[in-house]
Amino acid sequence: MSLKEEFYFISTASRLLGLHPQTLRKYERLGFVQPTRTVGSMRVYSRDELERLRLIKHLVGEAGVNLAGVQRLLSVAESLERLRALACENTRARDRGRRRLMRELERLTTIIGLED
């Protein structure tokens, strides 16, 4: 985490996203985001979390995806990010990386319901 990273309180995040604060709390309860808490337990959101919330808002509002579908799509996106990182590992860790890559592919297959 960078010292220059910006954080937003729930009221500001809500206004920037055009979402009710209760919606942000609901998305937190569902595990879509994990805002940092201040010493006084106030939620603060990073830019990455705001981008994730914008994606969720788009999926729900414009693409018509229900919250269960959002959870599945977020899981797929996270798996793809891990796969991308594994594909970039150096050659010394090739065998270990290949095994991890296969586990991630199996997990992704399960998430999207294509398991045998």
C-alpha positions in Angstrom: 0.0 0.0 0.0 1.4 3.3 -1.0 1.6 6.3 1.4 0.1 8.4 -1.4 -2.9 6.1 -1.9 -6.2 7.8 -1.5 -8.9 6.6 0.8 -12.6 7.6 1.0 -15.0 7.5 3.8 -18.3 5.7 3.1 -20.2 9.0 2.6 -17.7 10.2 0.0 -17.6 6.7 -1.7 -21.3 6.6 -1.7 -21.6 10.0 -3.4 -18.8 9.2 -6.0 -20.5 5.9 -6.9 -24.1 7.0 -6.8 -24.9 4.2 -4.4 -26.6 4.4 -1.0 -24.3 3.8 2.0 -26.6 0.9 2.9 -25.8 -0.7 -0.4 -22.0 -0.4 0.3 -22.6 -2.0 3.7 -24.5 -4.8 2.0 -21.7 -5.4 -0.5 -19.3 -5.6 2.4 -21.5 -8.2 4.2 -21.6 -10.2 1.0 -17.8 -10.1 0.9 -17.5 -8.1 -2.4 -15.3 -5.5 -0.7 -13.4 -5.3 2.5 -13.0 -1.6 3.4 -10.3 -0.7 5.9 -11.5 0.5 9.3 -10.2 3.6 11.1 -9.4 3.5 14.8 -13.0 4.6 15.4 -14.3 1.8 13.2 -15.3 4.0 10.3 -15.1 2.4 6.9 -12.6 3.8 4.4 -12.4 2.6 0.7 -9.4 2.6 -1.5 -9.4 3.5 -5.2 -9.2 -0.2 -6.1 -12.3 -0.9 -4.0 -14.1 2.0 -5.7 -13.3 0.5 -9.1 -14.5 -2.9 -7.9 -17.7 -1.3 -6.7 -18.1 0.5 -10.0 -17.8 -2.9 -11.7 -20.4 -4.4 -9.3 -22.8 -1.4 -10.0 -22.4 -1.9 -13.7 -23.0 -5.7 -13.5 -26.1 -5.3 -11.3 -27.6 -2.1 -12.8 -26.7 -2.3 -16.5 -25.9 -5.9 -17.2 -28.8 -7.2 -15.1 -26.6 -9.7 -13.1 -28.0 -10.8 -9.8 -25.8 -10.7 -6.7 -25.1 -14.5 -6.9 -23.9 -14.0 -10.4 -21.8 -11.0 -9.4 -20.1 -13.2 -6.7 -19.4 -15.9 -9.4 -18.0 -13.3 -11.9 -15.8 -11.8 -9.2 -14.5 -15.2 -8.3 -13.7 -15.9 -12.0 -11.9 -12.5 -12.3 -9.8 -13.2 -9.2 -8.9 -16.7 -10.6 -7.9 -15.1 -13.9 -5.7 -12.6 -12.0 -3.9 -15.5 -10.2 -3.5 -17.3 -13.5 -2.0 -14.2 -15.1 0.5 -13.9 -12.2 1.4 -17.6 -12.5 2.0 -17.3 -16.2 4.5 -14.5 -15.5 6.6 -16.5 -12.9 10.3 -17.1 -13.7 11.6 -20.4 -15.1 13.2 -21.6 -11.8 9.8 -22.1 -10.4 8.3 -23.5 -13.6 7.3 -26.9 -12.2 5.8 -25.5 -9.0 4.1 -22.8 -11.0 2.7 -25.3 -13.5 1.1 -27.3 -10.6 -0.3 -24.1 -9.1 -1.6 -23.1 -12.6 -3.3 -26.5 -12.9 -5.0 -26.0 -9.5 -6.2 -22.6 -10.5 -7.6 -23.9 -13.8 -9.4 -26.6 -11.9 -10.8 -24.1 -9.4 -11.9 -21.8 -12.3 -13.6 -24.8 -14.0 -15.5 -25.6 -10.8 -16.5 -21.9 -10.2 -18.1 -21.6 -13.7 -19.7 -25.0 -13.4 -17.7 -26.9 -16.1 -16.4 -29.7 -13.9 -16.7 -33.2 -15.2 
